[in-house]
Amino acid sequence: MIGYVTLGTNDLEKAGEFYDAVLGEIGVKRLLATDRFIMWGTSFKAPALSLTKPFDGNPATPGNGTMAAIVVDATAKVDALHGKAMSLGAKDEGAPGPRGSQFYCGYVRDPDGNKLNFFCTL
C-alpha cells in the first residue's frame, strides 16, 4: 500500500550522507537522486524512503507526530541501526527494546529532526 515516505531536509547533501550510512547497514541503496530529492530502497517495486528540499522554498521542519518506520528482520538490526544513527548525530527518541510482547523498536530523530522508528516484530 505505501509507495514511499518523504521527509524534508534543509541540507540534502548532509542528510544524504546520513541516510546512505544508516540505510546501508541493511543493504538499502539510493534508487534516485536529483538536486532536490533522494530516494532509497531495494527496488522501485518496494516501499522506499525519500528526502526532499521543500518545493515551496520554505525551510523544512519535522512534523510532530510524523514518523517513518523502517522494518528489519531481527532485533540485532534494530540495535545496529539505532546505534549507527546515533553515531552520525541522531538524537535518541527511545532506546531499542521491546514494546509489548510482539514489537521491538528504537526511535531517533535524524539531523533535520525527522523521527525514525527502526522495528521488527517478534
Backbone bond lengths (Angstrom), bond angles and torsions (degrees), N, CA, C in turn:
res aa  C-N    CA-C-N  psi(-1)  N-CA   C-N-CA  omega(-1)  CA-C   N-CA-C  phi
1 M - - - 1.433 - - 1.524 111.34 -
2 I 1.322 119.42 -43.38 1.464 121.41 -179.11 1.518 108.98 -85.78
3 G 1.335 116.43 126.64 1.459 120.87 176.19 1.515 110.97 -83.36
4 Y 1.343 115.68 -53.36 1.457 120.52 175.19 1.519 109.36 -163.19
5 V 1.324 115.33 159.35 1.452 124.00 175.45 1.515 106.51 -111.70
6 T 1.327 116.84 134.40 1.460 121.20 178.35 1.522 110.01 -113.77
7 L 1.320 116.05 132.65 1.455 123.45 175.13 1.521 108.42 -115.24
8 G 1.317 116.71 150.58 1.454 121.11 179.72 1.517 112.17 -88.57
9 T 1.335 114.91 153.24 1.460 120.97 175.38 1.520 109.59 -145.17
10 N 1.326 115.61 151.99 1.455 121.82 173.91 1.519 111.45 -101.62
11 D 1.324 117.57 -9.77 1.461 122.58 -179.78 1.523 107.41 -138.98
12 L 1.329 115.95 86.92 1.461 121.15 -174.72 1.522 112.58 -60.28
13 E 1.321 117.70 -38.57 1.464 120.27 -179.21 1.531 111.15 -64.39
14 K 1.329 116.55 -50.06 1.473 120.57 179.93 1.521 110.72 -63.53
15 A 1.316 117.30 -44.69 1.467 120.86 179.35 1.523 110.37 -64.08
16 G 1.329 116.52 -38.81 1.459 120.06 178.00 1.515 112.06 -60.46
17 E 1.324 116.94 -41.64 1.462 120.86 178.07 1.525 110.65 -64.16
18 F 1.336 117.14 -41.16 1.471 121.74 178.66 1.527 109.87 -59.47
19 Y 1.336 117.28 -51.83 1.461 120.46 -176.92 1.524 112.67 -71.73
20 D 1.330 118.75 -32.75 1.469 120.10 173.52 1.525 109.72 -56.28
21 A 1.334 116.22 -46.25 1.471 120.60 -177.01 1.524 111.85 -71.56
22 V 1.327 117.39 -46.75 1.466 119.84 -177.61 1.524 110.69 -66.56
23 L 1.313 117.82 -51.74 1.467 120.28 -177.46 1.523 112.28 -71.69
24 G 1.331 116.69 -25.17 1.459 120.00 174.46 1.522 112.64 -61.06
25 E 1.340 117.03 -25.22 1.466 121.36 177.47 1.535 112.14 -60.00
26 I 1.336 116.87 -25.06 1.474 119.90 -179.76 1.528 111.24 -116.74
27 G 1.329 116.49 20.74 1.457 121.28 174.22 1.520 115.47 77.26
28 V 1.324 117.54 16.43 1.459 121.18 179.37 1.528 108.72 -89.56
29 K 1.314 116.18 135.65 1.471 122.55 -175.72 1.536 110.56 -122.52
30 R 1.321 115.00 166.42 1.463 120.95 173.42 1.531 109.12 -66.13
31 L 1.326 115.18 132.47 1.457 120.86 174.31 1.521 111.68 -99.64
32 L 1.337 115.99 -28.88 1.457 121.46 -173.89 1.518 108.53 -156.59
33 A 1.320 116.53 140.48 1.468 119.99 176.63 1.520 109.17 -148.00
34 T 1.327 115.18 134.02 1.460 122.30 172.64 1.520 106.93 -130.14
35 D 1.313 117.40 -172.51 1.463 119.91 178.47 1.526 112.35 -75.11
36 R 1.333 118.90 -7.85 1.470 122.83 -179.13 1.526 114.01 -123.29
37 F 1.334 118.76 -9.81 1.457 121.33 -165.55 1.521 110.48 -151.64
38 I 1.334 116.73 138.19 1.466 121.93 172.81 1.527 107.08 -132.95
39 M 1.331 116.45 137.67 1.467 121.77 177.00 1.522 109.74 -125.00
40 W 1.350 115.66 134.71 1.464 122.44 177.29 1.516 108.97 -116.11
41 G 1.327 115.39 147.21 1.458 120.27 175.15 1.510 110.50 178.61
42 T 1.310 115.05 -174.20 1.464 120.94 177.29 1.524 110.77 -97.74
43 S 1.338 117.09 -24.86 1.464 123.62 174.91 1.516 108.01 -169.54
44 F 1.327 115.80 166.67 1.456 119.53 177.44 1.533 111.68 -74.69
45 K 1.323 116.95 -5.31 1.464 121.09 179.26 1.527 112.23 -98.99
46 A 1.334 116.78 3.93 1.463 122.12 -179.99 1.531 108.72 -123.79
47 P 1.325 117.99 157.64 1.466 120.22 177.56 1.533 111.38 -55.34
48 A 1.325 115.25 149.50 1.461 120.76 -175.79 1.530 109.99 -137.62
49 L 1.322 114.66 168.91 1.461 122.80 175.86 1.523 107.29 -122.09
50 S 1.316 116.62 137.05 1.454 119.19 179.18 1.518 111.04 -135.65
51 L 1.323 114.32 160.14 1.470 123.11 175.14 1.509 107.97 -124.65
52 T 1.324 116.07 146.29 1.452 119.52 178.07 1.511 111.42 -147.06
53 K 1.314 115.40 151.28 1.456 121.29 165.47 1.531 104.79 -78.83
54 P 1.316 119.89 132.68 1.458 120.07 -177.40 1.533 112.83 -55.63
55 F 1.317 114.89 134.22 1.457 121.80 -178.48 1.524 112.22 -61.22
56 D 1.334 117.08 -33.88 1.470 120.17 -176.31 1.528 113.45 -77.08
57 G 1.339 117.28 -3.42 1.457 120.95 177.73 1.518 114.74 83.65
58 N 1.329 117.64 -6.83 1.462 121.05 177.06 1.521 109.51 -78.18
59 P 1.337 117.47 159.73 1.465 119.96 178.72 1.532 111.81 -61.12
60 A 1.312 115.95 144.09 1.463 121.37 173.38 1.515 108.21 -73.45
61 T 1.304 116.72 138.08 1.460 122.73 174.76 1.516 108.47 -134.72
62 P 1.329 117.61 143.38 1.464 119.16 178.40 1.521 110.41 -72.83
63 G 1.310 116.39 142.77 1.453 120.93 177.15 1.520 110.28 -83.09
64 N 1.312 117.14 132.53 1.453 120.62 176.59 1.522 107.75 -74.35
65 G 1.315 117.05 117.72 1.451 122.16 -175.51 1.519 112.79 97.46
66 T 1.334 117.47 -9.22 1.462 121.66 177.10 1.518 108.49 -88.96
67 M 1.331 116.31 136.57 1.455 119.95 -177.01 1.521 108.93 -154.89
68 A 1.316 116.56 144.42 1.456 122.32 170.16 1.521 107.25 -104.23
69 A 1.323 116.83 128.29 1.464 122.51 -179.97 1.525 108.95 -107.30
70 I 1.326 116.24 125.93 1.456 122.91 -176.58 1.521 108.10 -111.11
71 V 1.323 116.10 114.83 1.462 121.66 -175.89 1.530 110.73 -86.92
72 V 1.318 115.66 138.56 1.462 123.44 173.08 1.517 108.09 -131.25
73 D 1.321 116.61 177.61 1.468 119.32 -173.36 1.526 115.05 -108.09
74 A 1.336 117.90 11.13 1.465 118.95 -179.13 1.526 110.44 -159.03
75 T 1.320 115.30 147.88 1.464 120.20 178.87 1.533 111.25 -61.19
76 A 1.330 117.18 -34.40 1.467 120.12 179.39 1.529 110.99 -61.94
77 K 1.316 117.20 -32.90 1.466 120.54 178.42 1.523 110.64 -72.79
78 V 1.336 117.44 -36.12 1.468 120.54 174.20 1.528 108.50 -59.33
79 D 1.325 115.87 -48.84 1.462 120.92 -179.96 1.532 111.12 -59.18
80 A 1.338 116.67 -44.06 1.465 120.94 -178.00 1.530 111.54 -65.65
81 L 1.329 117.23 -43.32 1.462 119.86 179.97 1.521 111.05 -65.46
82 H 1.315 116.92 -43.89 1.462 120.78 178.40 1.527 109.71 -60.33
83 G 1.320 116.76 -46.38 1.466 121.14 179.52 1.516 112.46 -63.44
84 K 1.324 117.05 -42.32 1.468 121.08 179.16 1.520 109.86 -62.76
85 A 1.332 116.42 -46.67 1.461 120.26 179.78 1.527 110.76 -59.95
86 M 1.323 117.09 -43.86 1.461 120.66 179.69 1.529 110.80 -62.57
87 S 1.329 116.85 -39.24 1.468 120.07 -179.73 1.524 111.83 -67.88
88 L 1.325 116.87 -18.48 1.462 121.95 -179.38 1.522 112.65 -100.81
89 G 1.327 116.92 12.76 1.451 120.36 174.25 1.515 116.02 101.47
90 A 1.324 118.00 7.02 1.464 120.26 176.35 1.529 109.32 -69.92
91 K 1.327 115.81 161.23 1.467 121.77 176.06 1.519 108.90 -108.88
92 D 1.315 115.66 135.66 1.456 121.63 -179.07 1.529 110.53 -67.36
93 E 1.335 115.79 130.63 1.469 122.51 175.68 1.514 110.50 -120.23
94 G 1.321 117.06 8.42 1.461 122.05 -179.83 1.511 109.29 152.41
95 A 1.315 116.55 109.61 1.464 121.76 -176.29 1.525 111.24 -60.38
96 P 1.338 117.21 152.10 1.454 120.07 177.84 1.524 111.57 -58.49
97 G 1.307 114.14 140.96 1.452 120.42 177.81 1.512 110.71 167.18
98 P 1.343 115.70 173.83 1.461 118.94 -179.84 1.521 111.64 -71.00
99 R 1.308 115.13 144.25 1.462 123.33 171.87 1.521 104.41 -125.93
100 G 1.305 115.82 93.66 1.459 120.02 -171.67 1.517 109.89 83.33
101 S 1.314 116.22 -166.54 1.464 120.19 -174.59 1.525 113.87 -92.76
102 Q 1.340 118.74 -11.05 1.464 119.69 -174.38 1.524 114.60 -127.20
103 F 1.319 117.37 8.15 1.462 120.34 -173.94 1.521 108.85 -135.20
104 Y 1.323 117.39 130.46 1.463 123.67 178.53 1.516 106.81 -127.15
105 C 1.334 117.69 127.96 1.458 119.03 -175.41 1.517 111.78 -155.62
106 G 1.316 114.73 167.20 1.453 123.72 173.37 1.516 108.10 -144.59
107 Y 1.319 116.40 141.78 1.462 121.90 -174.93 1.517 111.25 -118.04
108 V 1.332 116.02 141.32 1.462 122.31 174.09 1.522 109.19 -140.45
109 R 1.333 114.50 164.88 1.464 121.28 166.41 1.523 106.57 -113.44
110 D 1.332 115.88 128.30 1.465 120.10 179.57 1.532 109.83 -68.52
111 P 1.341 118.41 175.06 1.465 119.59 -177.66 1.530 115.00 -58.97
112 D 1.345 118.51 -19.97 1.466 121.59 175.57 1.526 112.17 -89.57
113 G 1.340 117.62 -5.38 1.460 121.01 179.97 1.513 114.31 95.96
114 N 1.335 118.34 1.54 1.461 120.80 177.23 1.519 110.22 -71.87
115 K 1.336 116.50 138.13 1.462 120.58 -178.08 1.522 110.80 -88.93
116 L 1.329 114.81 132.94 1.464 122.94 177.21 1.516 109.15 -121.44
117 N 1.315 115.64 146.64 1.466 122.85 173.33 1.522 106.82 -124.78
118 F 1.310 117.40 122.24 1.460 122.86 171.60 1.518 105.71 -99.64
119 F 1.349 118.81 124.63 1.450 119.07 -174.24 1.514 113.56 -146.55
120 C 1.324 114.06 161.24 1.458 122.62 168.23 1.521 108.24 -145.49
121 T 1.303 115.30 159.29 1.454 119.67 175.08 1.526 107.71 -97.54
122 L 1.318 115.07 148.74 1.470 120.64 -176.38 1.522 110.75 -100.20
